Amino acid sequence: QVQLVESGGGPVEAGGSLRLSCVDSGSGFSLNTMSWHRQAPGKQRELVASVNSVRSTYYIDSVKGRFTISRDNAKSTVYLQMDSLKPGDTAVYYCRARNSGSGDEYWGQGTQVTVSS
């Protein structure tokens, strides 16, 4: 059973930075597409950024130039470096692993990011 454990969230002032981490307990991490999603109160969960097995990345427009997703296969960990944070980035951030072969998906429990103005 794959488990994803996120960390690194917390309160931060606008303009500040946070780095989220997500450790994947499964054995197939290097083949997974890893992504970060977020859900703000009263809103639907949305994809923020993703990185696939060949390290191609994708970002939604609102975080381009501010957020950086990366992966360390040796540590089975995916990161989300968040800079120039805005109050609109306040949300619970979730890590997702998608197995490229089976298509199975796994989610972490989420970590709260709160950006104050």
Backbone torsions as a table, in degrees:
resi	resn	phi	psi	omega
1	GLN	NA	123.7	-179.7
2	VAL	-78.4	133.8	173.9
3	GLN	-123.6	136.4	177.0
4	LEU	-115.2	128.9	-178.5
5	VAL	-123.6	115.4	179.6
6	GLU	-92.6	155.3	173.6
7	SER	-156.1	167.4	174.5
8	GLY	106.1	-5.9	178.1
9	GLY	-75.1	176.2	178.5
10	GLY	152.2	-173.6	177.8
11	PRO	-85.2	145.8	178.8
12	VAL	-154.2	150.3	176.5
13	GLU	-82.3	154.3	177.3
14	ALA	-54.7	137.0	-176.5
15	GLY	92.7	-12.2	-179.0
16	GLY	-82.6	-175.4	-176.3
17	SER	-132.5	151.7	171.1
18	LEU	-142.7	152.9	172.3
19	ARG	-124.2	119.2	176.4
20	LEU	-91.2	145.1	176.5
21	SER	-126.9	149.5	177.8
22	CYS	-140.7	116.9	179.6
23	VAL	-99.3	130.1	-178.0
24	ASP	-103.1	120.3	-176.6
25	SER	-82.7	-7.6	-177.0
26	GLY	-75.7	168.7	-177.0
27	SER	-91.6	-9.3	-175.0
28	GLY	-108.0	28.1	-172.5
29	PHE	-54.1	-44.0	-172.8
30	SER	-62.4	-22.1	-179.0
31	LEU	-95.7	-6.9	-177.4
32	ASN	-80.5	146.2	163.0
33	THR	-86.0	123.2	-178.0
34	MET	-106.9	142.3	-178.6
35	SER	-147.2	157.2	173.3
36	TRP	-113.7	137.1	178.4
37	HIS	-127.9	162.9	176.4
38	ARG	-143.7	153.7	178.2
39	GLN	-138.1	116.1	176.7
40	ALA	-90.1	157.4	-179.7
41	PRO	-55.4	128.9	177.7
42	GLY	77.7	5.5	-178.9
43	LYS	-121.5	162.3	177.0
44	GLN	-77.0	154.1	175.5
45	ARG	-67.2	137.3	-179.5
46	GLU	-130.0	149.0	174.0
47	LEU	-70.4	135.3	177.5
48	VAL	-104.8	-49.4	-177.4
49	ALA	-159.7	154.7	177.8
50	SER	-144.3	157.0	174.6
51	VAL	-141.6	130.0	-177.3
52	ASN	-96.5	-170.9	-173.7
53	SER	-68.0	-21.9	177.7
54	VAL	-103.1	15.9	173.5
55	ARG	69.6	21.2	169.8
56	SER	-74.0	138.5	-175.1
57	THR	-118.4	157.7	176.7
58	TYR	-140.3	141.5	177.2
59	TYR	-135.5	146.7	170.5
60	ILE	-74.5	156.6	-172.7
61	ASP	-59.0	-36.6	-173.2
62	SER	-69.5	-14.2	-179.8
63	VAL	-115.4	-4.1	-179.9
64	LYS	-58.6	133.8	-179.3
65	GLY	84.9	-10.7	179.6
66	ARG	-115.5	-35.5	-177.6
67	PHE	-108.9	147.6	176.1
68	THR	-134.5	124.0	175.7
69	ILE	-99.4	141.2	178.7
70	SER	-150.3	165.1	-179.7
71	ARG	-137.8	147.8	174.7
72	ASP	-124.0	100.8	-176.0
73	ASN	-65.7	-30.6	179.7
74	ALA	-66.0	-27.9	179.3
75	LYS	-105.1	2.3	-178.2
76	SER	50.5	45.5	-173.7
77	THR	-132.0	139.4	172.3
78	VAL	-117.1	143.0	-176.7
79	TYR	-119.7	154.8	169.3
80	LEU	-132.9	105.4	175.7
81	GLN	-85.3	121.5	-176.4
82	MET	-118.0	114.6	179.8
83	ASP	-115.1	163.8	178.6
84	SER	49.0	47.8	-176.1
85	LEU	-64.7	146.5	-178.9
86	LYS	-122.0	156.8	176.1
87	PRO	-54.6	-32.0	178.9
88	GLY	-67.1	-10.7	176.4
89	ASP	-85.3	-4.9	179.3
90	THR	-61.5	125.2	-177.1
91	ALA	-178.8	171.0	165.7
92	VAL	-89.2	127.7	-178.0
93	TYR	-102.8	130.7	-177.4
94	TYR	-118.6	142.5	174.0
95	CYS	-97.6	140.7	176.7
96	ARG	-132.1	139.3	173.3
97	ALA	-114.6	132.6	177.1
98	ARG	-124.2	118.8	179.8
99	ASN	-71.5	124.2	-174.7
100	SER	-69.4	-21.5	-179.8
101	GLY	-87.6	-58.2	-176.0
102	SER	-82.7	-23.7	-174.4
103	GLY	82.2	0.3	178.5
104	ASP	-62.5	144.6	-179.9
105	GLU	-121.2	146.4	177.5
106	TYR	-135.7	143.9	-178.2
107	TRP	-122.5	147.5	170.8
108	GLY	-83.7	179.5	-174.9
109	GLN	-85.1	-14.1	177.9
110	GLY	97.2	150.6	175.7
111	THR	-136.9	134.6	-174.4
112	GLN	-82.0	132.2	172.6
113	VAL	-119.0	123.1	-179.8
114	THR	-124.6	117.8	-178.0
115	VAL	-109.1	120.3	-178.7
116	SER	-101.1	148.2	-178.8
117	SER	-88.2	NA	NA
